[in-house]
Amino acid sequence: MNTVTILPLEHKGVIVAAIYFEKDIKLNTVLQKAVSAKWSRTKKCWYMDCTKEACNKLRIALKGAAILDGKAMRDYFKQNIQNPVETHINASKNQGHSKTEYNPSLRVQPISIPTKKEKPISYNLSDENAAALSKFSQALVLKAYSPNTINTYTSEFRLYLQTLGNTAAKDLSTDRVKDYLQYCHTSLKLSENTIHSRMNALKFYYEQVLYKEKFFWEIPRPKKPYLLPNFFNQDEIVAILKGTVNIKHKTMLMLAYSSGLRVSEVVAMKTYNIDSKRMCMKIEQGKGKKDRMVGLSPVLLVMLREYCRQYKPKKEGYLFMGQNPEEMYSPRSLQLVLTAAKERAGILKPGSIHALRHSFATHLVDRGTDVTIIQKIMGHNDIKTTMRYLHTSNKDLLKILSPLDSLNLEI
């Protein structure tokens, strides 16, 4: 069964719900009839009005025909529909105060979300802040940040500008930015990771675009919780792979686990980067724009040959093609493939494609592989990142006898 993913997307100055799925003529017809979806040549996807009503219509229309993944849209509606009585971060130019106390009774300008009867509308930004967003995006591109980083930073900065309303971002002091971040903590109740991401975007704007040196030195960062990575045991990996019938999907999951690849590295894999003579694969421009070499599993090689025999990918193109043969497979679709495989296998524990990468590293530690070798394979800059897998391994735990086991209990 095909998987349909809907995501918020800015298209021609308005926010729409973008619809992604593997090529399916029947689904095309369903989309056009149910939600009056249109095809975008520039975005290479179908799109519809960004409303809850349209999403519900799509869910009903796809029932029994496809799996609908609407998590991104639910998160979008949840984050952008704000309480009309919230904190407004608005530095008063007329009062002449260098610092204004945080006042939760003031009003925040909410992000405009289209109602059931309205058409999608563009983000409401003042002329000054719209210009700031343009300069911000340009600086990210000129510094050659990755597309994912550009999208994340731009999204975080845009939300910040929307909250400011008519107040120019360039005029805010460090104290006013602190007020805004307090608002993110207390009113929006954003997670520590989200606030870190938003702070990174704001730091880039004030220090890299406006060149305000050490602007963020006085702003404390929230302490991140120490979380162990999610991973699957080997029996669960077997169940996931056996439950995946489609050879294309199975090969992609095996590739992710066999060499500890990120989802972006799996879908971006080029056919010519598979070297069966030397039994290795080249990862081009992974995280941090770094190339690296990883091993090629003999078992995976057998699957790759069968996959190529059936799907015939171009030698000079992507190994796993998307709806358009010239484009890579959608990372989101691959995430949904794993979700469906977990459901079929009855696996309830959380874990995305990245959990396969964590599983690869954990299982290597279990087998006694040197951590520095794992660091090189995984492409980590800092050995501390790799060291956390020592906490997920049970290699040392198996050597420890619990005090409970030494008790003379008759159960």
C-alpha positions in Angstrom: 0.0 0.0 0.0 1.3 3.4 -1.0 2.1 6.0 1.7 0.9 9.6 1.3 2.8 12.3 3.2 1.4 15.9 3.7 3.8 18.7 4.7 3.4 22.5 5.1 5.1 24.3 2.2 5.5 27.9 1.1 4.4 28.1 -2.6 4.0 31.3 -4.6 3.9 33.3 -1.4 1.3 31.3 0.4 1.4 28.3 2.7 -0.1 25.1 1.2 -0.2 21.5 2.2 2.2 19.6 -0.1 1.4 16.0 -0.9 4.1 13.4 -1.6 3.8 9.7 -2.6 5.2 7.2 -5.0 3.8 7.6 -8.6 0.3 6.3 -8.7 -2.3 7.3 -11.3 -5.2 6.2 -9.2 -4.1 8.4 -6.3 -3.7 11.4 -8.7 -7.4 11.1 -9.5 -8.4 10.7 -5.9 -6.5 13.9 -5.0 -8.1 15.9 -7.8 -11.6 14.9 -6.9 -11.5 14.8 -3.1 -9.5 18.0 -2.3 -9.0 19.7 -5.7 -5.3 19.1 -5.5 -3.0 20.7 -8.1 0.4 19.7 -9.4 3.3 22.1 -9.0 6.0 21.8 -11.6 8.5 23.9 -9.5 8.0 21.9 -6.3 7.5 18.6 -8.0 4.5 17.6 -5.8 0.7 17.9 -5.5 -0.6 20.5 -3.2 -4.0 21.6 -1.6 -5.3 24.3 0.7 -3.5 24.3 4.1 -6.6 23.8 6.3 -7.7 21.1 8.7 -10.9 20.6 6.7 -8.8 19.7 3.5 -6.6 17.4 5.5 -9.7 15.6 7.0 -11.2 15.2 3.5 -7.9 13.7 2.3 -7.8 11.3 5.2 -11.4 10.1 4.4 -10.7 9.8 0.7 -7.5 7.7 1.2 -9.1 5.3 3.7 -8.3 1.8 2.5 -6.4 3.1 -0.6 -3.2 4.4 1.0 -1.5 5.2 4.4 -1.7 8.9 5.3 1.1 10.4 7.3 -0.1 13.8 8.6 2.2 14.2 11.6 4.0 17.2 10.1 0.7 19.0 9.4 -0.6 18.2 12.9 2.6 19.7 14.4 2.2 22.7 12.1 -1.3 23.4 13.2 -0.5 22.8 16.9 2.6 25.2 16.8 1.1 28.0 14.8 -2.4 28.3 16.3 -1.6 30.4 19.4 -3.7 31.7 22.3 -4.7 35.3 21.3 -3.8 36.5 24.8 -0.1 35.8 25.0 3.2 37.7 25.5 3.9 40.3 22.8 7.7 41.0 22.5 7.5 44.6 21.5 10.2 47.0 22.5 8.8 50.4 23.1 10.8 53.1 21.3 8.9 56.0 22.9 9.3 55.0 26.5 13.1 54.9 26.2 13.5 51.9 28.5 16.5 49.6 27.8 14.7 46.7 29.4 11.0 45.9 29.6 9.7 43.4 32.2 8.2 40.2 30.9 4.4 40.6 31.0 2.3 37.5 30.2 -0.8 39.6 29.8 0.4 41.4 26.7 -0.8 40.3 23.3 1.2 38.3 20.8 0.4 38.7 17.1 -0.6 35.1 16.1 0.5 33.4 13.0 -2.3 33.5 10.5 -3.8 30.1 9.8 -6.5 29.9 7.1 -10.0 29.1 8.3 -12.2 26.5 6.6 -13.7 29.2 4.3 -10.6 31.1 3.7 -7.9 30.5 1.1 -4.3 30.1 2.4 -2.6 33.5 3.0 1.0 34.5 3.2 3.0 35.1 6.4 2.4 38.5 7.9 5.7 40.3 8.2 6.4 44.0 8.3 8.5 45.4 5.4 11.6 45.7 7.7 11.3 42.2 8.9 10.6 40.8 5.4 13.8 42.4 4.3 15.6 40.9 7.3 14.3 37.5 6.4 15.6 38.0 2.8 19.0 39.0 4.0 19.0 36.1 6.5 18.3 33.5 3.8 20.8 35.1 1.4 23.6 34.9 4.1 22.8 31.2 4.7 23.1 30.5 1.0 26.3 32.5 0.5 27.9 30.6 3.4 26.9 27.4 1.7 24.9 25.9 4.6 23.2 22.6 3.8 19.6 22.7 2.5 18.3 21.1 5.8 20.1 23.7 7.9 18.8 26.5 5.6 15.2 25.3 5.9 15.4 24.8 9.7 17.1 28.2 10.4 14.7 30.0 8.0 11.7 28.4 9.6 12.8 29.3 13.1 13.7 32.9 12.2 10.4 33.4 10.4 8.4 32.3 13.5 10.5 34.8 15.5 9.7 37.6 13.1 6.0 36.8 13.1 5.9 37.1 16.9 7.6 40.5 16.7 4.8 41.9 14.6 5.8 45.5 13.5 8.8 45.6 15.8 12.0 45.5 13.7 14.2 42.5 14.6 17.4 44.6 14.2 16.3 47.0 16.9 15.9 44.4 19.7 18.4 44.4 22.5 19.8 41.3 24.3 17.2 41.8 27.1 14.3 41.8 24.6 15.6 38.6 23.0 15.7 37.1 26.5 12.0 38.0 26.9 11.2 36.3 23.7 13.1 33.1 24.7 11.3 33.2 28.1 8.0 33.3 26.1 9.2 30.3 24.1 9.8 28.4 27.4 6.7 29.5 29.4 4.0 30.1 26.8 4.9 28.0 23.8 6.5 25.3 26.1 9.0 24.4 23.4 11.4 21.6 24.1 15.0 22.3 24.9 16.2 21.0 21.5 13.7 23.3 19.7 14.8 26.3 21.7 18.5 25.5 21.0 17.6 25.4 17.3 15.8 28.7 17.5 18.7 30.3 19.4 21.1 29.1 16.7 19.0 30.8 14.1 18.8 34.0 16.1 22.5 33.9 16.9 23.3 33.6 13.2 21.1 36.6 12.4 22.5 39.0 15.0 26.2 37.9 14.8 26.6 36.8 11.2 24.1 39.1 9.4 24.1 42.2 11.6 27.7 41.5 12.9 26.8 42.3 16.5 29.8 40.7 18.2 29.1 38.5 21.3 25.4 39.4 21.1 24.5 36.0 22.6 27.1 35.7 25.3 24.7 37.0 28.0 21.9 34.6 27.0 21.9 31.3 28.8 21.1 28.1 26.9 18.7 25.6 28.3 20.3 22.4 29.6 19.5 19.5 27.3 18.4 16.2 28.8 20.8 13.3 28.4 19.0 10.8 26.3 20.2 7.5 25.1 19.7 6.9 21.4 16.8 4.6 20.3 17.9 1.3 18.7 16.6 -2.1 17.8 18.0 -5.5 18.9 19.0 -7.9 16.2 15.8 -10.0 16.5 13.8 -6.8 15.9 16.0 -6.0 12.9 15.3 -9.5 11.5 11.5 -9.0 12.0 11.6 -5.6 10.3 13.4 -6.9 7.3 11.3 -10.1 7.0 8.1 -8.1 7.2 9.2 -5.8 4.3 8.1 -7.5 1.1 8.9 -4.8 -1.4 12.5 -5.4 -2.5 13.2 -1.7 -3.0 12.1 -0.9 0.5 13.9 -3.9 2.0 17.2 -3.0 0.2 17.0 0.6 1.5 16.5 -0.5 5.1 19.3 -3.1 4.8 21.6 -0.4 3.4 20.8 1.9 6.4 21.5 -0.8 8.9 24.5 -2.5 7.2 26.7 0.6 7.3 25.0 2.9 9.8 23.9 5.5 7.2 21.7 8.5 7.8 18.4 8.6 5.9 19.7 11.4 3.8 22.7 9.3 2.8 20.6 6.3 1.9 18.3 8.3 -0.5 21.3 10.3 -2.0 23.3 7.2 -2.8 24.4 7.1 -6.4 24.7 3.8 -8.3 28.3 4.4 -9.3 29.3 4.8 -5.6 28.8 1.1 -5.0 32.2 -0.6 -5.5 31.7 -4.3 -5.5 35.4 -5.0 -6.4 36.7 -3.3 -3.3 33.6 -4.1 -1.3 33.0 -0.6 -0.2 30.7 2.4 -0.8 31.4 6.1 -1.0 29.2 8.5 0.9 29.2 11.8 -0.9 28.8 15.0 1.1 27.3 13.5 4.2 26.6 15.6 7.3 29.1 18.5 7.5 29.7 18.2 3.8 32.2 15.3 4.3 32.9 12.4 2.1 33.7 9.0 3.7 34.1 5.4 2.8 32.0 2.6 4.4 32.1 -1.2 4.0 29.8 -3.1 1.6 28.1 -6.1 3.2 28.2 -9.3 1.0 24.6 -9.9 2.0 23.6 -6.4 1.0 25.5 -6.9 -2.3 23.2 -9.8 -3.2 20.2 -7.7 -2.4 21.5 -4.8 -4.4 22.1 -7.0 -7.5 18.5 -8.3 -7.3 17.1 -4.8 -6.8 19.1 -3.5 -9.8 17.9 -6.4 -11.9 14.2 -5.6 -11.2 14.3 -1.7 -11.0 17.3 -1.0 -13.4 18.5 2.3 -11.8 20.6 4.5 -14.0 24.3 4.0 -13.6 24.9 7.8 -13.5 21.9 8.6 -11.3 20.4 7.9 -7.9 20.4 4.3 -6.8 16.8 4.7 -5.4 14.7 6.8 -7.6 11.6 8.8 -6.6 8.4 9.5 -8.5 10.6 11.3 -11.0 13.4 9.1 -12.3 15.7 12.2 -12.1 15.0 12.7 -8.4 16.0 10.8 -5.3 13.6 8.8 -3.2 11.8 10.9 -0.5 13.4 10.6 2.9 9.9 11.0 4.5 8.6 8.1 2.4 11.4 5.9 3.6 10.6 6.8 7.2 7.1 5.7 6.6 8.3 2.4 5.1 10.0 1.7 8.4 7.0 2.7 10.4 4.8 0.3 8.4 7.4 -2.5 8.8 7.5 -2.0 12.6 3.7 -2.2 12.8 3.7 -5.5 10.8 6.4 -6.9 13.1 4.6 -5.8 16.2 7.4 -3.6 17.4 6.2 -0.8 19.7 9.4 0.8 20.8 10.1 4.2 19.2 12.7 4.5 16.4 13.1 6.0 13.0 15.6 5.2 10.2 18.1 6.9 12.4 17.5 4.1 15.0 18.9 1.7 12.4 22.1 3.8 12.4 22.1 3.7 16.2 21.5 -0.1 16.1 24.5 -0.5 13.8 26.8 1.3 16.2 25.4 -0.4 19.3 25.8 -3.9 17.8 29.4 -3.1 16.7 30.2 -2.1 20.3 28.5 -5.3 21.6 30.9 -7.3 19.3 33.9 -5.4 20.8 34.7 -3.2 17.8 37.1 -0.3 18.7 35.2 2.9 19.2 37.7 4.9 17.0 36.8 2.6 14.1 33.1 3.1 14.7 33.7 6.9 14.8 35.3 6.8 11.4 32.6 4.7 9.9 29.8 6.8 11.3 31.5 10.1 10.2 31.5 11.7 13.7 33.7 14.7 14.3 33.9 14.2 18.0 34.7 10.9 19.7 32.3 11.9 22.5 29.4 11.4 20.0 30.5 7.9 19.4 31.2 7.2 23.1 27.5 7.4 24.0 27.0 4.0 22.3 29.0 2.5 25.1 26.0 3.3 27.3 23.6 1.4 25.0 25.8 -1.7 24.7 25.1 -4.7 27.0 28.7 -6.1 26.6 29.8 -5.1 30.1 26.4 -5.5 31.7 26.4 -9.2 30.9 29.5 -9.6 33.0 27.9 -8.2 36.1 25.9 -10.4 38.5 23.0 -8.6 40.0 22.7 -8.8 43.9 19.2 -10.2 43.3 20.7 -13.3 41.6 22.7 -14.1 44.7 19.7 -14.2 47.0 18.4 -17.6 48.1 14.9 -17.0 46.9 12.3 -19.8 46.4 9.9 -18.5 43.7 
